[in-house]
Amino acid sequence: MCGRQFPRVAREVCHWLFMTYQYNPPPDTLDELVKRIQHDFPGMTAQFQVGARYLIDSPAEIPISSMRKIAAQAGVQPATLVRLAQSLGYDGWNSLKDVFAQRMRLAPRRYTEQARKVIRSKNSLDILDKNIAAHVRNINRLTDLNADRLLAAVDLLSNAAHVHIAGFRISFASAFTFQYLYRLFRTSVSVMRGDAGTLEMDLRSIKKDDALVIISFAPYSREAIQAAKAARHAGCPVLAICDSIVAPIAQDADCILVFSTETPSFFPSSTAAIALIEILVEQLLAKAGKQAVAGIESAEEQLHQTGAYYLNTK
């Protein structure tokens, strides 16, 4: 019985391999590879997801490092990288390695593991130097990560009837900063709070002609995923501001802006996220032109008249 079935199974496997390589060839460029990983990412195993995330977020490391070193940095076995390459259509690791030419970086980690490293370090000046250097690197990478994305994000928000901004847990600070700055020259901007279980009420206000900005980084909050799903259901375009182009909120987003959270500290850094938001608001102001300047002047005058700013009259 088994002997009679084997040729049929073998033919089916060969047919599957032929169809896969005939109509789904391996990506030739990094852009194509990123798109393939974005498409396949939800269906990958957990280990494949870890490896894929590291590959596309740290391409500068791939051409110059051994597979074993990359596997160790990613937190997977070398064999996982080989199987990942084959699942993407390549004949092996070296073929996948050849497509990397751009520079990005992300090193996700658990807070507890990093906290132990901080505790073990006894040199406070060394910690200070390393943290400052990390923040500077994160900010310097914003141009490389977003040079081809920023204008599309500006157009998306400028054309929206209303801009909703969502950022939860630690990302709420970034979301609030975005709203505060943007509202200085545009009134149709609001931040989602979700206080006292009212997030559903905020999500119901999303309309097709609006835009939703979601700010988040790993580990991603449940509320951020919920907001992304609500926007898709409403037909509302989404701008994802996040730490990876394979982040859950980025996979179906219309525009993506990326920032790095790498830091020697125990918690991912939001410094680059705030810097990116300030850059984005500046570009939105430039596109809005004189009308936006008039809006800022009016808001500033009102703040002074209502006593919002402390003035020393002595």
N, C-alpha and C positions, 0 to 999 in steps of 0.2 A: 504494500500500500504506500509506504513512505517512499520506496524507490520509484513508484510510478508518479508520485506527486512532485518529487524533487525537480525534474526537468521543467515542469510548469512553473514552480516557484522561482527557479533560476531565470527562466525567460521573463517573468514579471519583474524581477529585480533588474535585469539588464535593460528592459524596456523603460523602467523608472529612471535608471541612470542616464540612458540616452535622452529621454525627454528633458531631464533636469539640465544636462549640459548643452543640449541643442537649443532649448528655448529660455534657459535661465543661466547664461554664462557668467563666470565670475566677474565682478566689477573691475574695470581697467584703471579707474582713477579713484582718488580718495573721496571725492564728492559722491561718486556712484556707490562706493563702499558704505559711506555714511547713510545714504538713502536705503541701501539694502538692509543694513543693520537696524535702522529705524523701523523698517517694514516688518522684519523678522523678530525684532526684540521681544514683543509681548509673548510670542510662542516659544522662546528659548528656555532652556533649563536655567536654574538659578546660577550655576557655575558658568555657563555660557554668557549669561547677562553680565556677571562680574568681569569676565575677560573682555567682552565686547565693549563695555563701558570704558575700561582702561585703554583699550586700543584706540578708540576714536577720540578720546579726550586727552590722550598723551602721545600724539603721533610723533613728536620730536624725539621721544625716547626709543621708538621702535627701530629705526634704521641703525642706531648706534649701540644698541644693547643686545645681549644674547637672549635667546628665548627663555632660558632658565632664569635670568635676572628679571626679565619682564614678567614672567609667571610669578616669581616671588613678590615683586612689587604689586602685582594685581591681586595676589592672594589666591591663586589657583595653581593647579599642577601643570607642568609643561605639556603633558598629553592633552589637557583640556584645550590649550591653544591650538594644537595640531588638529584636533577634532573640530574645533570652531572654524578654523580655516577651511577644512574640507566641507563643513556644512554650508559654507558660503560659496562653494563651487570651486575652490582652489585645490590644486593637487597636493599642497602641503604648506607648511609654515612659510618657507622662503618666498613662495609666490605671493602670499598675502603681504609679506613684509615689504615687497617691492613697490606697493602702491602708496606708501606713506611719504608725503612731501610737505605737509603743513605742520604748524606748531600749535598744539593745545595741550592742556594739562589739567588733570583732576585726580586727587588722591583721597577717595572717600574712606572714612574710618569711623570706628565707634568712639563715642566720647569717653567712655571708661578707659579704653586702651590708651588714648592720648593723655588722659588725666594722670595715669600712672607714670608716663614719661615725664610729665611736668613735675610730679612729686619727687621723682628720682633725681632731677636736676637741682643742684645746690647753688649754682651760680646765677644770681638774679640778673646781673649785668649781661650775661650770655643769653638768658631768656629774652631780655629786652631787645638786644641786638637782632636776635633771630626773628622775633615778632615784627619788628620794624621792617626788616629786609623782606619778610613774607608779604606784608601789606603793600610795600612798594612794587614787588613783583606782580602781585595780583592786579594792581591798578595799571601797571605798564602793559599788561597783556590784554587790556580791554580793546585796544585798537585792533590788534591782530584777530581777536575773537569776533569783533562786531563791525569791522570796516565795511563789509558787504551787506550788512543787515540793518544798520541804523536808519537809513533813509526810508526803507520800507516800513519800519516801525513808526516813524514820524508821519508818513502818509496815512497809515492805517488809523492812527489816533486823531489826526487832524480832520479826517473825513467822517468821523463818527458823530452821531447826534448826541450821544452821552458816553462818557468814559467811566466805567466801573473799575475800581482797583481792589484786588484781593490779595491779602498777605496775612497769614495766620501764624500764631505763636511768635517765634523770634522774627519772622518775616513781616510782622505787622508794623514794626518800626520803619522798614523800608517803604511799605505801602503808604503809611501815614505821611512820610516825608514827600513822597511823590504827589499825593493829593494836596498837601499844604502848598507846595511850590507851584503846582499846575493851577490851583484855584486862585492864585494871585492875578492871573490874567484870563482865566476861563471858569465860568460858573457851573457849567454842566459836567462836573467831575465829582465823584463820590467814592468813598472808601467803604468796603464791606466790613462790618464789625462782627456780626453773629453773636452779639452779647445775649446772654440769657436764652440761648437756643433759638435765636431769631434769624439764623443764616438763611433759612428757606424763604423768608420774606424778602431778603435782599436779592436772592437768586431769581425770585419771581419778577423782579423789576427789570431784568435783562431783556432787551428787545433786539430784533434783527438788525436795526440800523445803528445799534450801539457798538461799543468795543469793550472787551474785558481784558484787563491787564492782570496777570497772575504772577506773583513773585514768590519763589520757593526754592529751597535747596534740600539735598538729602540730609536726613531722612524726611521724605515729603509728607506733609500733613494730609490727613483724610479730607479736611475741608477744602484744600486746594484741588484735589481730584474731583470732589463734588462740584466745585465751581466750574471746572473745565467741562464736565459733563453737561451741566445746566446750560452753558453757553452754546455747546454744540447742538443741544436739543432746541434752543431758541434760534439757531441759525446765525448767531452773533460771532463775528470774528474775534480771535484770541491772540493777544501778544503775551508770550511766555518769557519772563525774565528769570533765568534759572542757572544752575551750575553745570548743566549738561544738555546736549541736544538730544539725548535719549532719555531725559527725565520724563516721567509720566505726563506732566502737563505740557510737554513740548511735542509729543509725538503727533498730535493732531492740530497743533497751533498753526495759525496763519503766518505769524512772524515769531522769531526767536532771538532774544538777546542773551548772551552768555557772560557769566562772571565766574571767577575762581574763588573758592573759599579756603584755600590751603593756608594753614597757619600752624606754628608749633604749639599753640595753645590747645586746651582740651576741647574747645568748641569752634566750629567752622566760622570763619570771619565774614562779616557783612560789609566790611569796608569797601570792597570793590563794587558791591551791589549799590551802595549809597552813591558812590562816585558815578556809576553808570546811569543811575536815575537822574542825577544832577546834569549830566551830559545830555540825556534824552530831553529833559525839560528845557534846557538851553536851545536845543535844536527845534523844539516845538515853538518856543518863543520866536526864534528867527523866522520860522515859516509863517507864523501868524502876523508878523510885521507890526505896523504902527498901531493897529487896533489893540494888540496885546500890550504894547507899551502904555497906551491910554488906560487899559484895565489895571495895570500895575500901579500907575499913578493914582487912580481913584481908590484902589484898595489901600495903598500906603497912606493916603490922606485920611481915609476913614479910620485907620488904626491909630493914627496920631490924635484925631479929634475925640475918639472914644476913650482915650487914655490907656490903650492896650500897651503902649510902650512907656517905660519909666523915663521921665525927663527930670534931670536935676536942675531946679530953677533957682537954686541958691547962688 
